[in-house]
């Protein structure tokens, strides 16, 4: 069972035979528009079935179609699609070792790390590779799934403080971009700023709660490279329902370190009541839809 299956409303499917029956049913009910086939070589094909359970979320089923037109599922993945631009940073894509899945690597200085995500539009990338079309990435729409999260209150700020924070973030991003190009002055300035920031946090943490000091955060979590612990501001939210199970799922649009992405989480896995302006804290599995250069 996929760990994040419950994030799209399938929390009751916990046995292998139940999931196999579910995949067979979804393939049987799939319309031609939901099925895509790609011939990898004369004897091998890759077949993709997208079963949408709620707006922009559901299950992706991958397998092979035999000579009788029957799809044999090999693996499946829950998905959430975002239509909001998240990053225009340099992006490279590489294949996973085990199966026909791919990971993207974003050199995103806004979060301070190389951001790794599971590539959602595998079929488009594979088709472009086979047809020798450009696979250069223009931008990426990021989304994520979560199985455990909580709502925390925002940090109270005045309009002047918010504007000051925006200016400081913009200046820091410019310095990081310059440092990336080899600017030694920018590197030195960033080092001094980090030392001052560490000193300031060390003093404040003695008297204040950590979540009043850290507004948002984005950091790797666990040993899997595409999972992260995040705290992000909720800028939009939607409560949807899985059409098969009836389970309710929150689709939260987050602003985390100036990166916009969506998170889907089962209502029963979320502690607290989400509202615009509040913050989401949880562990996520990151995925992304890469938009290729024409």
C-alpha positions in Angstrom: 0.0 0.0 0.0 1.3 3.5 -0.9 1.8 5.5 2.3 0.1 8.6 0.9 -3.0 6.8 -0.6 -5.1 8.1 2.3 -4.3 11.7 1.3 -6.6 11.4 -1.7 -9.4 9.7 0.2 -8.5 6.0 0.3 -7.8 5.5 4.0 -9.9 2.3 4.2 -7.8 0.5 1.5 -5.1 -1.2 3.6 -4.9 -4.7 2.2 -3.2 -5.7 -1.0 -6.2 -7.6 -2.4 -8.4 -4.6 -1.8 -6.1 -2.3 -3.7 -5.8 -4.8 -6.5 -9.6 -4.9 -6.8 -9.7 -1.1 -6.7 -7.2 -0.8 -9.5 -9.0 -3.3 -11.7 -12.3 -1.4 -11.1 -10.8 1.9 -12.0 -9.2 0.5 -15.2 -12.5 -1.1 -16.2 -14.4 2.2 -15.7 -11.8 4.3 -17.4 -12.8 6.4 -20.4 -10.6 6.4 -23.5 -9.6 10.0 -22.7 -8.2 8.8 -19.4 -5.9 6.2 -21.0 -2.6 7.0 -22.7 -0.3 4.4 -24.3 3.3 4.9 -25.2 5.3 2.4 -27.3 8.8 2.3 -25.8 10.1 -0.3 -28.3 8.6 -3.0 -30.7 7.8 -5.3 -27.8 7.3 -3.0 -24.8 4.7 -0.3 -24.1 3.9 1.9 -21.1 0.2 2.5 -20.4 -1.1 5.2 -18.0 -4.6 5.5 -16.6 -5.6 8.6 -14.7 -8.5 8.1 -12.4 -9.7 11.4 -11.0 -11.4 11.0 -7.6 -11.9 14.7 -6.9 -11.0 17.9 -8.8 -7.2 17.7 -9.6 -6.5 14.6 -7.5 -6.8 10.9 -7.7 -4.8 7.8 -8.7 -2.3 7.4 -11.6 -2.0 3.7 -12.6 0.9 2.5 -14.7 1.2 -0.8 -16.5 1.4 -2.5 -19.9 -1.3 -3.2 -22.4 -1.3 -6.7 -23.9 -2.2 -7.7 -27.5 -5.9 -8.1 -26.4 -6.1 -4.5 -25.2 -6.1 -5.5 -21.5 -4.1 -3.2 -19.2 -2.0 -5.1 -16.7 -1.3 -2.7 -13.7 2.3 -2.7 -12.4 2.3 0.2 -9.9 0.1 3.1 -8.9 0.6 6.5 -7.3 -1.8 9.0 -5.8 -1.5 12.5 -7.3 -2.5 16.1 -6.8 -2.2 18.6 -9.7 -1.5 22.3 -9.2 -2.1 25.0 -11.7 0.0 27.7 -9.9 3.5 28.5 -10.9 5.9 27.5 -8.1 9.4 27.9 -9.4 11.3 29.0 -12.5 14.7 27.8 -11.1 17.0 25.5 -13.1 15.5 22.0 -13.2 17.0 18.7 -14.2 15.1 15.3 -14.5 16.5 11.8 -13.8 15.0 8.4 -13.9 14.5 6.3 -10.8 16.4 3.0 -10.7 13.5 0.6 -10.1 10.8 1.6 -12.5 9.7 4.0 -15.2 9.3 7.0 -12.8 11.3 10.2 -12.6 12.5 12.7 -10.1 13.1 16.4 -10.7 15.8 18.5 -9.1 15.1 22.3 -8.6 18.1 24.5 -7.7 15.7 26.7 -5.7 17.6 29.3 -3.6 14.4 30.6 -2.0 14.2 27.5 0.2 18.0 27.3 0.6 18.2 23.7 -0.7 18.1 21.6 -3.9 14.4 20.7 -4.0 13.7 17.2 -5.2 10.3 16.1 -6.3 8.5 13.2 -8.0 7.7 14.1 -11.6 3.9 13.9 -12.2 3.8 14.2 -16.0 6.0 11.2 -16.7 4.3 10.3 -20.0 4.8 13.8 -21.5 8.5 13.7 -20.6 8.9 10.2 -21.9 7.2 11.0 -25.2 9.3 14.1 -25.7 12.5 12.0 -25.1 11.4 9.3 -27.6 10.5 12.0 -30.2 13.8 13.9 -29.5 11.9 17.0 -28.6 13.2 19.5 -26.0 13.0 18.4 -22.4 14.3 21.7 -21.0 12.0 22.8 -18.2 10.6 26.3 -18.3 8.9 26.2 -14.9 7.4 23.8 -12.4 4.0 23.6 -10.7 4.6 21.9 -7.3 2.0 20.0 -5.2 2.3 17.6 -2.3 0.4 15.0 -0.3 0.4 14.7 3.5 -0.9 12.1 6.0 -0.4 14.1 9.2 -0.6 17.8 9.8 -1.8 20.5 12.1 -3.0 24.0 11.9 -1.1 26.7 13.9 -1.9 30.3 14.3 0.0 33.0 12.3 2.7 35.3 13.6 1.1 38.7 14.2 2.7 41.4 12.1 1.9 44.9 11.2 1.7 46.1 7.6 5.1 47.8 8.1 6.7 44.6 9.3 5.3 42.6 6.4 6.6 45.1 3.9 10.0 45.1 5.6 10.1 41.3 5.5 9.3 41.3 1.8 12.1 43.7 1.0 14.6 41.7 3.2 13.6 38.5 1.4 14.0 40.1 -2.0 17.4 41.4 -1.1 18.5 38.0 0.3 17.4 36.2 -2.8 19.4 38.7 -4.9 22.5 38.1 -2.8 22.0 34.3 -3.1 21.7 34.5 -6.8 24.9 36.6 -7.0 26.7 34.2 -4.7 25.7 31.3 -6.9 27.4 33.2 -9.8 30.6 33.4 -7.7 30.3 36.9 -6.2 32.6 36.9 -3.2 31.2 40.0 -1.7 27.7 38.5 -1.7 29.1 35.3 -0.1 30.7 37.4 2.7 27.5 39.4 3.2 25.4 36.3 3.5 27.8 34.7 6.0 27.7 37.8 8.2 23.9 37.9 8.0 23.7 34.2 9.0 25.9 34.7 12.0 23.8 37.7 13.1 20.6 35.7 12.5 21.9 32.8 14.6 22.8 35.1 17.4 19.4 36.8 17.3 17.5 33.5 17.3 19.6 32.1 20.2 18.6 35.1 22.3 14.9 35.1 21.4 14.4 31.3 21.8 15.2 31.7 25.5 12.0 33.7 26.0 9.7 33.0 23.0 8.0 30.1 21.5 9.8 28.7 18.4 6.7 29.1 16.2 6.6 32.8 16.9 10.2 33.1 15.7 10.0 30.8 12.6 7.3 32.1 10.3 7.6 29.5 7.6 10.1 26.7 7.0 11.0 24.1 4.4 13.5 21.3 5.3 14.2 17.7 4.3 12.5 15.1 6.5 13.5 11.4 6.8 15.8 9.4 4.5 13.6 9.8 1.3 14.8 12.7 -0.7 11.4 14.0 -1.8 9.8 14.3 1.6 9.9 17.5 3.6 8.8 19.1 6.9 7.1 22.4 6.1 5.4 25.3 7.8 3.5 27.4 5.3 0.9 30.2 5.2 -2.5 29.1 3.9 -3.5 31.5 1.1 -6.4 29.5 -0.3 -8.3 26.3 0.7 -10.9 24.0 -0.7 -12.7 21.0 0.8 -13.5 18.3 -1.7 -14.9 14.8 -1.6 -13.6 11.5 -3.0 -16.3 10.4 -5.4 -15.9 6.7 -4.5 -15.3 6.7 -0.8 -17.0 9.9 0.2 -14.0 10.9 2.3 -13.3 14.6 2.6 -9.9 16.1 1.6 -8.5 19.5 2.1 -6.7 21.1 -0.9 -4.5 23.8 0.8 -2.6 26.4 -1.2 0.5 27.3 0.8 3.1 30.1 0.6 6.3 28.7 2.1 9.5 30.7 1.9 7.9 32.5 -1.1 7.3 29.2 -2.9 3.7 28.5 -3.8 2.4 24.9 -3.8 -0.7 22.9 -3.0 -1.0 20.2 -0.3 -3.8 17.5 -0.1 -4.6 16.0 3.3 -7.4 13.8 4.5 -9.7 15.8 6.8 -9.4 13.1 9.5 -5.5 13.5 9.4 -5.5 17.2 10.0 -5.6 18.6 13.5 -7.3 22.0 13.8 -9.5 24.0 11.5 -7.8 25.5 8.4 -8.5 29.1 7.5 -6.8 31.6 5.1 -4.1 33.4 7.1 -3.4 30.5 9.4 -0.4 28.1 9.0 -0.1 24.5 8.1 2.6 22.4 9.7 3.3 18.8 8.5 5.4 16.3 6.6 4.8 16.2 2.9 5.7 14.1 -0.2 6.5 16.6 -2.9 5.5 16.1 -6.6 5.6 18.5 -9.5 4.3 19.1 -13.0 7.1 20.3 -15.3 6.2 22.7 -18.1 8.6 22.1 -21.0 10.1 24.7 -23.4 8.2 24.5 -26.7 
